[in-house]
Amino acid sequence: MKAWVPGHDQAVAEWASARTGFNFFAMYSAFGIVGDDGTLEGAAIFSDYYPGGNVELTYVGAGTLTREVIKQIGYYAYQTLGVSRITAKTQRRNATVCRLLPKAGFEFECIQKRYYGPNKDDDAVVYSLPIKRAERWLKGIYNG
């Protein structure tokens, strides 16, 4: 089982930046996903959040996004940050994530053309997860 480790925002964000090439600036919260051997294997980074509104989620870590991790992401976003929705973006070319997000309850919202670069494959596919849709997989850890 993977452990959800808070309290190391900068180290986790630097790990994610090294794997994605994206930098995280200003205010964010980050949690590491640590394997049985104590190695950092995944990262959930919450940025650009507005209490009562939206938070942007960046997740890095192939094969580490389990149902329990998804629940912890939802719990943190809805209970700790007090947002009413989570927004996730991925590159159009990332077919795996484009299939995974709707299975986790995220709704397709739009395409942001050339968001990550000059080509069509660089378009961002934007998904959202309003708190009302998240309640089904937050049962047991969320009382809202």
C-alpha positions as a Python dict, from the first residue, in 0.01 Angstrom:
ca = {
    (1, 'M'): (0, 0, 0),
    (2, 'K'): (123, 347, -86),
    (3, 'A'): (157, 606, 190),
    (4, 'W'): (22, 960, 154),
    (5, 'V'): (288, 1192, 300),
    (6, 'P'): (214, 1562, 366),
    (7, 'G'): (451, 1832, 490),
    (8, 'H'): (724, 1823, 225),
    (9, 'D'): (575, 2065, -30),
    (10, 'Q'): (896, 2195, -185),
    (11, 'A'): (1073, 1858, -211),
    (12, 'V'): (766, 1694, -366),
    (13, 'A'): (715, 1982, -613),
    (14, 'E'): (1083, 1967, -714),
    (15, 'W'): (1053, 1591, -771),
    (16, 'A'): (743, 1646, -989),
    (17, 'S'): (913, 1931, -1179),
    (18, 'A'): (1211, 1710, -1261),
    (19, 'R'): (976, 1452, -1416),
    (20, 'T'): (744, 1685, -1606),
    (21, 'G'): (957, 1987, -1695),
    (22, 'F'): (692, 2214, -1539),
    (23, 'N'): (777, 2446, -1252),
    (24, 'F'): (546, 2523, -963),
    (25, 'F'): (545, 2883, -842),
    (26, 'A'): (396, 3083, -559),
    (27, 'M'): (151, 2915, -329),
    (28, 'Y'): (84, 2545, -358),
    (29, 'S'): (44, 2241, -137),
    (30, 'A'): (203, 1912, -231),
    (31, 'F'): (180, 1557, -102),
    (32, 'G'): (412, 1272, -183),
    (33, 'I'): (307, 917, -257),
    (34, 'V'): (570, 691, -103),
    (35, 'G'): (620, 323, -181),
    (36, 'D'): (686, 43, 67),
    (37, 'D'): (1060, 106, 46),
    (38, 'G'): (1021, 476, 137),
    (39, 'T'): (1093, 603, -215),
    (40, 'L'): (890, 892, -353),
    (41, 'E'): (682, 749, -640),
    (42, 'G'): (408, 1006, -693),
    (43, 'A'): (304, 1363, -620),
    (44, 'A'): (-24, 1552, -588),
    (45, 'I'): (15, 1928, -616),
    (46, 'F'): (-269, 2169, -543),
    (47, 'S'): (-232, 2523, -679),
    (48, 'D'): (-432, 2832, -771),
    (49, 'Y'): (-702, 2765, -519),
    (50, 'Y'): (-987, 2987, -416),
    (51, 'P'): (-1167, 2902, -89),
    (52, 'G'): (-1520, 2802, -177),
    (53, 'G'): (-1421, 2780, -545),
    (54, 'N'): (-1165, 2589, -751),
    (55, 'V'): (-826, 2423, -703),
    (56, 'E'): (-593, 2308, -983),
    (57, 'L'): (-460, 1956, -939),
    (58, 'T'): (-136, 1828, -1088),
    (59, 'Y'): (-62, 1460, -1037),
    (60, 'V'): (265, 1289, -1130),
    (61, 'G'): (348, 923, -1082),
    (62, 'A'): (266, 647, -1329),
    (63, 'G'): (87, 357, -1165),
    (64, 'T'): (44, 527, -826),
    (65, 'L'): (-301, 681, -861),
    (66, 'T'): (-500, 430, -659),
    (67, 'R'): (-857, 460, -533),
    (68, 'E'): (-721, 543, -185),
    (69, 'V'): (-497, 820, -324),
    (70, 'I'): (-796, 963, -514),
    (71, 'K'): (-994, 968, -189),
    (72, 'Q'): (-712, 1148, -10),
    (73, 'I'): (-691, 1405, -290),
    (74, 'G'): (-1064, 1469, -260),
    (75, 'Y'): (-1056, 1485, 117),
    (76, 'Y'): (-771, 1737, 117),
    (77, 'A'): (-929, 1955, -154),
    (78, 'Y'): (-1282, 1958, -17),
    (79, 'Q'): (-1219, 1942, 359),
    (80, 'T'): (-885, 2117, 414),
    (81, 'L'): (-883, 2371, 131),
    (82, 'G'): (-1260, 2414, 137),
    (83, 'V'): (-1304, 2422, -240),
    (84, 'S'): (-1617, 2322, -429),
    (85, 'R'): (-1439, 2173, -733),
    (86, 'I'): (-1109, 2032, -856),
    (87, 'T'): (-976, 2108, -1203),
    (88, 'A'): (-733, 1871, -1379),
    (89, 'K'): (-565, 1929, -1716),
    (90, 'T'): (-368, 1687, -1927),
    (91, 'Q'): (-207, 1692, -2268),
    (92, 'R'): (-429, 1565, -2549),
    (93, 'R'): (-164, 1301, -2625),
    (94, 'N'): (-199, 1152, -2274),
    (95, 'A'): (-470, 902, -2364),
    (96, 'T'): (-429, 710, -2037),
    (97, 'V'): (-517, 1011, -1821),
    (98, 'C'): (-795, 1114, -2061),
    (99, 'R'): (-954, 771, -1996),
    (100, 'L'): (-877, 764, -1621),
    (101, 'L'): (-1022, 1101, -1516),
    (102, 'P'): (-1382, 1029, -1626),
    (103, 'K'): (-1364, 692, -1448),
    (104, 'A'): (-1276, 882, -1130),
    (105, 'G'): (-1583, 1103, -1176),
    (106, 'F'): (-1424, 1400, -1353),
    (107, 'E'): (-1632, 1567, -1625),
    (108, 'F'): (-1486, 1688, -1956),
    (109, 'E'): (-1505, 2068, -1976),
    (110, 'C'): (-1307, 2196, -2272),
    (111, 'I'): (-993, 2196, -2485),
    (112, 'Q'): (-738, 2473, -2437),
    (113, 'K'): (-562, 2491, -2773),
    (114, 'R'): (-181, 2488, -2776),
    (115, 'Y'): (-170, 2516, -2394),
    (116, 'Y'): (151, 2311, -2358),
    (117, 'G'): (316, 2400, -2690),
    (118, 'P'): (272, 2477, -3062),
    (119, 'N'): (118, 2150, -3182),
    (120, 'K'): (-230, 1998, -3164),
    (121, 'D'): (-95, 1723, -2935),
    (122, 'D'): (1, 2007, -2699),
    (123, 'D'): (-363, 2103, -2642),
    (124, 'A'): (-481, 2075, -2282),
    (125, 'V'): (-788, 1864, -2213),
    (126, 'V'): (-963, 2016, -1911),
    (127, 'Y'): (-1172, 1817, -1663),
    (128, 'S'): (-1349, 1916, -1343),
    (129, 'L'): (-1479, 1733, -1039),
    (130, 'P'): (-1749, 1924, -849),
    (131, 'I'): (-1792, 1821, -486),
    (132, 'K'): (-2138, 1674, -556),
    (133, 'R'): (-1992, 1423, -803),
    (134, 'A'): (-1702, 1340, -570),
    (135, 'E'): (-1922, 1240, -279),
    (136, 'R'): (-1969, 886, -410),
    (137, 'W'): (-1600, 798, -380),
    (138, 'L'): (-1538, 1006, -70),
    (139, 'K'): (-1780, 800, 139),
    (140, 'G'): (-1617, 678, 454),
    (141, 'I'): (-1369, 964, 488),
    (142, 'Y'): (-1581, 1267, 405),
    (143, 'N'): (-1891, 1380, 589),
    (144, 'G'): (-2013, 1671, 377),
}
